[in-house]
Amino acid sequence: MLYASLACYTTAAGAPSHAVTFDVERRGTICVHAPGARGLTAACSKRYGATQQDRALRHALRGADETVGMLHYADDGRTYLVFLVRVPSNAAHRTGYCGAGYEDSLVAARIHGDKLRLTDRLLVQSCLQSFTLEGGQPDNIMQAIAVDGGRRQITMRRESAPQDTLIHLESGTFKEATTPP
C-alpha cells in the first residue's frame, strides 16, 4: 500500500510553522520538521516510526491511501499533531457497495517524549454511513475544509447542512460546534 503525504495547514502571522509529513519510504514514519523548514525538501528533525506510535494511532493510520498533516500545535504545555486520514471503505472488495469509496477521519495525537499517542478521532466523511462534505467532490476533501492553525480550528460543511461545522482543538480533543447562520 502506498502512502501519500501533504503538509497542508495555515498558521497565524508570526507563529512558528512546523511541516508535518508522513514518510512513504519509512513505512508510516511521521516526520516533524523544525520551524520554518521547507517541508518535504528539508531533512527531518524528529521521526516517529511505528514502534514510537501507540497501538491506537497505528490502527487509525493502518491501510490509509492518503495521510495529510493538518496541524502541529501546543496546548496546556503539551504538543499535538492532527492528520486527515483517508482509508478505503471496503479495502477487501474494491468493487460493489462502497468499493471505490472512502472513510475520511481527523486524527489527533499527542507527542509524549519520544512517543506519539492517539488522543481523538473524528469521522468527517463516510461512504459506508452515507455522509459527505459540501464544497468539493468527495474525492477531494481538501477543497471542502478550511484549516486555521492560529486558532486551532477546522471549518467544514456537511452536505445539506444549513450551517458550517467548526471543529476546535482543545488538549488533543475535537470539539464540534455549528457557526451562526
C-alpha positions as CSV (number, residue, x, y, z in Angstrom):
1,M,0.0,0.0,0.0
2,L,1.4,3.4,-1.0
3,Y,1.0,6.3,1.4
4,A,0.8,9.9,0.2
5,S,1.6,13.0,2.2
6,L,1.0,16.7,2.0
7,A,1.8,19.3,4.6
8,C,-1.3,21.5,4.4
9,Y,-2.2,24.0,7.1
10,T,-2.1,27.7,7.9
11,T,-0.7,29.4,10.9
12,A,-1.2,32.8,12.4
13,A,1.1,35.6,11.2
14,G,4.5,35.3,13.0
15,A,3.7,31.9,14.6
16,P,6.4,29.2,14.1
17,S,5.5,26.8,11.4
18,H,6.3,23.1,11.6
19,A,5.8,21.0,8.5
20,V,4.4,17.5,9.4
21,T,4.8,14.8,6.8
22,F,4.1,11.1,6.5
23,D,7.2,9.4,5.2
24,V,6.4,7.0,2.3
25,E,9.9,5.4,2.3
26,R,9.9,4.6,6.0
27,R,6.5,2.8,6.1
28,G,4.4,5.1,8.1
29,T,7.1,7.2,9.8
30,I,5.7,10.5,10.9
31,C,8.2,13.3,10.4
32,V,8.0,16.7,12.3
33,H,10.3,19.3,10.7
34,A,11.9,22.2,12.5
35,P,10.1,25.6,12.5
36,G,10.5,27.3,9.1
37,A,11.7,24.1,7.4
38,R,10.7,23.7,3.7
39,G,8.5,20.6,4.2
40,L,9.5,17.7,2.0
41,T,12.7,19.2,0.8
42,A,14.2,19.6,4.3
43,A,15.8,16.9,6.4
44,C,13.5,15.6,9.1
45,S,14.1,17.0,12.6
46,K,12.2,14.3,14.5
47,R,10.8,11.0,13.3
48,Y,8.2,8.8,14.9
49,G,8.3,5.3,13.4
50,A,5.7,2.5,14.0
51,T,7.4,1.5,17.3
52,Q,7.1,5.1,18.6
53,Q,3.3,5.2,17.8
54,D,0.8,3.7,20.3
55,R,-1.4,0.8,19.1
56,A,-4.5,3.0,18.7
57,L,-2.6,5.5,16.5
58,R,-1.1,2.7,14.3
59,H,-4.6,1.3,13.9
60,A,-6.0,4.7,12.9
61,L,-3.3,5.1,10.2
62,R,-3.3,1.5,9.0
63,G,-4.5,0.9,5.5
64,A,-4.6,4.6,4.6
65,D,-4.4,5.5,1.0
66,E,-3.6,9.1,2.0
67,T,-2.5,10.9,5.2
68,V,-2.3,14.6,5.3
69,G,-0.5,16.6,8.1
70,M,-3.0,19.3,9.1
71,L,-1.8,21.0,12.3
72,H,1.0,21.0,14.8
73,Y,0.2,22.9,17.9
74,A,0.9,23.3,21.7
75,D,-1.9,23.4,24.3
76,D,-1.6,23.0,28.1
77,G,2.1,22.5,27.9
78,R,1.7,19.5,25.5
79,T,2.3,19.2,21.8
80,Y,-0.2,17.8,19.4
81,L,-0.4,16.7,15.7
82,V,-3.6,16.5,13.6
83,F,-3.9,14.4,10.5
84,L,-6.5,13.8,7.9
85,V,-6.6,10.1,7.2
86,R,-8.3,8.5,4.1
87,V,-9.0,4.8,4.3
88,P,-10.8,2.7,1.7
89,S,-14.4,1.9,2.8
90,N,-14.2,-1.6,1.6
91,A,-10.5,-2.5,1.2
92,A,-11.1,-6.2,0.7
93,H,-13.6,-5.7,-2.1
94,R,-12.8,-2.6,-4.2
95,T,-15.9,-3.2,-6.3
96,G,-19.6,-3.3,-5.2
97,Y,-21.1,-1.3,-2.4
98,C,-18.6,1.5,-1.4
99,G,-15.8,-0.4,-3.2
100,A,-14.4,2.8,-4.6
101,G,-15.5,4.9,-1.5
102,Y,-13.5,6.2,1.4
103,E,-13.8,6.9,5.1
104,D,-12.1,10.2,6.0
105,S,-11.2,10.9,9.6
106,L,-9.4,13.6,11.5
107,V,-6.9,12.0,13.9
108,A,-5.2,13.8,16.8
109,A,-2.0,12.6,18.5
110,R,0.0,13.9,21.4
111,I,3.8,14.0,21.4
112,H,4.8,12.3,24.7
113,G,8.6,12.2,24.9
114,D,9.7,10.0,22.0
115,K,6.2,8.6,21.5
116,L,3.0,9.6,19.7
117,R,-0.3,8.7,21.4
118,L,-3.7,8.9,19.8
119,T,-5.9,11.4,21.7
120,D,-9.0,11.7,19.4
121,R,-10.5,10.6,16.2
122,L,-13.4,12.1,14.3
123,L,-15.1,10.7,11.2
124,V,-15.8,13.6,8.8
125,Q,-16.9,11.9,5.6
126,S,-18.1,8.3,5.0
127,C,-19.3,6.2,2.1
128,L,-20.5,3.4,4.4
129,Q,-22.5,5.8,6.6
130,S,-23.6,7.9,3.6
131,F,-22.5,11.4,4.6
132,T,-20.2,13.7,2.6
133,L,-18.9,17.3,2.8
134,E,-20.0,20.1,0.6
135,G,-17.6,22.4,-1.2
136,G,-15.9,19.9,-3.4
137,Q,-16.0,16.4,-4.7
138,P,-15.9,13.6,-2.1
139,D,-12.6,12.6,-3.7
140,N,-11.1,16.0,-3.0
141,I,-11.7,16.6,0.7
142,M,-9.1,19.4,0.9
143,Q,-11.5,21.6,-1.2
144,A,-14.2,21.0,1.4
145,I,-12.4,22.1,4.6
146,A,-10.6,25.2,5.8
147,V,-7.8,25.0,8.4
148,D,-6.8,27.9,10.7
149,G,-3.7,26.8,12.6
150,G,-3.5,30.0,14.6
151,R,-7.0,29.4,16.1
152,R,-6.5,25.6,16.1
153,Q,-9.8,25.1,14.2
154,I,-11.1,23.3,11.1
155,T,-14.2,24.5,9.3
156,M,-16.3,22.3,7.0
157,R,-19.9,22.0,5.9
158,R,-21.6,18.6,5.8
159,E,-23.8,18.0,2.7
160,S,-27.3,19.5,3.1
161,A,-26.4,21.1,6.4
162,P,-27.6,24.7,6.8
163,Q,-24.5,25.8,8.7
164,D,-20.8,25.2,8.8
165,T,-19.4,22.9,11.4
166,L,-16.5,24.4,13.4
167,I,-14.1,21.9,14.9
168,H,-11.9,23.4,17.6
169,L,-9.0,21.5,19.0
170,E,-8.6,21.6,22.8
171,S,-5.9,19.5,24.5
172,G,-5.9,17.0,21.6
173,T,-9.7,16.6,21.5
174,F,-12.1,17.7,18.7
175,K,-14.9,20.0,19.9
176,E,-17.7,20.4,17.4
177,A,-20.0,23.4,17.1
178,T,-22.0,25.0,14.3
179,T,-21.5,28.5,13.1
180,P,-24.3,31.1,13.4
181,P,-26.4,31.3,10.2
